[in-house]
């Protein structure tokens, strides 16, 4: 059976899978991302997945960025040991296979377009709302990567030119309003006291779960007014970004994944209301927004789709 090797690389986890042409994952494995010697861990992971079976035809990699597609290098923010690291060439040398590289959020979007909530969409934006905010565009079935591989970097679109300074150095970036840590940061600054993990009133025990986006979502679902306001604020920033992107490229579908998307109605209900308010033109208002159906598998699915495209081109 023909298969390709899909790899998903992030600051906390390395994942790999053998994937057939239907998108079925025949074998998969994960490992924590080490602080150093990441390539050693990745090589061991690849061996675990591919070691005793037929060789895959090609490799697709989704990796946290920034990246430089022309050079095949990556500089993930949360992986300080990789700066300008020649990931594509290292994996190609390790496997001896044609190797394709894209951003992790771009692979998430491509995976959802292939197998998930974005199937059939002519113009799709995939968004990962987590520690940061990433994005990817799939137009007419083809991922829009950009000249250096950084297209779809929607987390750093400015939604308020007079807004707060972002960690990237810009001002008013949607990530500074809507990412998990920034949702919690704003809530804490505005008087949020996390509920205890056991459901009782009072401060959270730091050993059992601190003041993070998960706790914030739980409290928002319980009606805490500051937690609710934090998600409304974050959702409005996301809505501004989605409406702007839709106006630029005429989106038909938006798929949202990442840890914060697990908040469910706490996020998606205020997002729908905000989009209804900020979107004016009919084609912008027509955009459908849905949660991921693939979850953490989306990135691997997109990396596999990249690899299958490379394999068919080579053939």
N, C-alpha and C positions, 0 to 999 in steps of 0.2 A: 504494500500500500504506500503510495506517495505521501510524503509529509514534509513540512518545513519546521524550522526551529524558530520559535518566538521568544523574545527576551524583553522583560520589563524591568527597568532600573530606576530606583528611587532612593531617597536619602535614608529610608528605614528598611526597605525590603528589596531583595533581588528575586525575580521570578522567571521561570523558563518553562516552556511547554513544547511538545511535539503536536502539530496541528495538521489535520488533513484538509482536503479541498472543500469539504463541507463546513469547516469550522470546528469540528469535533476535536477536543483535546485528548490525545491518546495517552499522554503521560505528562505530568507536571510536577514541579517542585519549587520550593521557596527557601530562602535563607535570609537572615538579617544582614543588612549592609554594614560591613565593618568600617571602622574609621580609617584604616590603612589597608594596603594590600587588597584592594577591591577586586582587581583582576584575578588574583589567586582564588578568591572565593567564587568569582563568576566562572572561572575555568572548571572548578570542582562541580559547580551546579550544572554546567553544560554536560560534563562527563556523566553525572548522575542521570540526566534525562536521556542522553543519546548513546550511552556507553555500550549497551549490549543488544542493539537493534539495528535495522537498516539505516543507513545515513540519510539525513534530510537533504533536500535539494537546494535549499537556500536559507538565509537567516534574515529575520527582521528584528530590529531593535527599537524600542521606545525608551527614551532616556530623559530624565529631568534636564532642563537647560539652565542657562543659554547654551546653544550649540552652533556650530558652523558646518553646514552641510557640505560646502565645497571642500573643506579640509577634512571632514569626517571627525571633527573634534567636539568634545563636550566639556562644559565647565559648570556642573550642577552646584547650585548655591549651597545645598546642604551636604555636599561631599567635598570638603576642602582639599583632600588629597588629589582630586582631579581638577586641574586647571589647564585648559587646552589639551586635554587628554585625547590621544588618537584612537578613540574607541572603535570606530568602524574598521580601521586597519588591524587593530589588535585582534578583534574577533574573526576577521577574515583570515588572518595568519593562523589563528588557533584552530579554526574549523576547515580551512581550505575551501570555503563556500562563498558564492556571491552573497554580499551583505548589504542590506538597506538600513538606513538610520533615519529616525524622525523623533520629534519631541513626544514625551509621554502623553500629554493631553491631546496632541494630534492623533496619536494611536488610539486613545480612548474614543475620539470622535469617529475615526475610521472603523473601529470595532463595532460601535453602536450602529453605524450606517450599514455595515455588512450583516450583522446578526441580531441587533438589538432594537431599541426604540426608534432609531433613525432609518430603518429599512424603507426603501422607496423614496426617501427625501431627495429632491433635486438640489437643495441648498441647505446644508446642515451646519449648525454650530454646536459643538460639544463643549461643555464647561465642566471643569473639575473645581469644586468649592471645598477646600480643605485647609491645610495650614497656609497655603497660598491659593491663588486662583489662576488656573491655566485654561487654555482653550485651543480648539482646533476647528478648522473649516474643511468640509467636504463638499465640493461643487461638481455637480454632474458625475458623481461617483469617484471623483479624483481628489485626493487630499491636496489642499492649497498650502504648500510648505514655505513659499517665499524664497528669495535668492540666497539667504543664509540659513533657512530652516526655522525662522522665528515668527512666521505668519500666525495669526490667531492668538497673539499674546494679549488676550482681552483683559486680563487682570490688571494691566497697567494702562488701560484706556482712562483718560481723564473724564470724570463725570461731574467735577466741580473745579473749575480753574482757579477759584479762590479758596479751595478747600485745604485740608490738612496736608502736611508734607508726608509723603509716602517713604517707606524704607528704601525704595529704589532711587530716591532723590527727586522724583517728580512730585507733583502736587495734585491732590484730588483723585488719585487712582482708585478704581473700584475695589481693589484688593485691600486697601487701607480701611474700607468701610464694611466689607462683606466676608472676608476670610474668617475662619474659625477663631483664631487668636484675637483678631481685631473686634469681632463681635463681643467676645468676653471682656476685652480691654475696655471698650466703651461702656458696657454694662456695669463693670466694677467701678468705673469713674463716676457713674451716675447713680450709685447707691445700691447696686445689686448685692445681696448677700446670698450665696448659693445655699439651696436647701440641702439638708444632710442626705447622704446616700440611702439611709434607712427610711427616708420619708418624713422624719421628724423635723420640726422647725429648728433653726439655728445654723451656725456656720458649718460648712463642709469640713470633714476631717481630711487634711491634706494627704494623709496616707491612703485614703480610700477613694480618692478622686477629687481633683482640685477644681478650681474655678475655670473650667474650660467650656468649649462650645457644646459638648455633650451635656454637661450639667445645665448650661444655659437653655438648651432645647427642652430638657426635662422640666425646668422651672417655667419656661414659656408655655408649655403644654398644660401646666398646672395653673396658669393664669397670673403668674408674677408680672406686674405691670412693667417693670424695668426690662425684664427678659423679653417680654412681648415687644416692647419698644425697640430693643436692640435688633430683633429680627426684622421688624418693619423698616428700620433704618437701612439695614444691610440689603433687604429685598429691594428697596427703592433704588439703591445704587446699582444692583444687578439689573433692574428693569431699565434704567437709563442706558446701561451698556448694551443690553440686548436690543433695545429700540434703535440705538445708533448703528449697531452692526447690521440690523435688518434693513435700515434705510440705505446702508452702503452697498450691501451685496444681495438684497432681496431674499432673506432667509425664508424657508418654509417650515423648518423645524429646529427647535433647540432641545438638546438633551443634557440634563444636569446630573452629574455624579459627584463622587468625593464624599468624605465623611460627613460634611455639614448637610448634604442632601438627605441623609438618613433622618433628619429632623422632620421630614414629611410635611404635613399641612402647616406646621409652625413656620416653615419657610415658603412653601408653594402657595399658600393662600394669600399672604400679603404680597407676594411677587405678582400674582395674577391681578390683584387690585391695583398695584403700582403700574403695571404694564397698561392696564385699561386707562389709567390716568395720563401717562406720559406719551403713549403712542397715539399719533394723530392720523397719518396717512393710512388708507385702507389696507395696502399691502403689508404695512408694518403691523397693524392690528391683527392681521390674519395669521401671524406666526403662532404655531402651536408649541407649547413648552411642556416637556414631560420629564419625569425622573428616569434615570438609567434602568434598564432591565438586565444588563449584564453585570453590574456592580464591578468588583475588582477584576473580573475576567475581561473587561472591555479593552484594557491596554494590551494584554496578550493577544486578543483577537485582532486588534488593529495591526500589531507588529506582524502577526501571521499573514494578514492580508497584504502588507507591504512585501513580505517575502514571496508570496505567491505571484504578485505582480512582477517581481524581479525574475522569478523562475520562468514565467511565461515569456517575458521579454528576451531572456537569454536563449530560450528554446527557439 
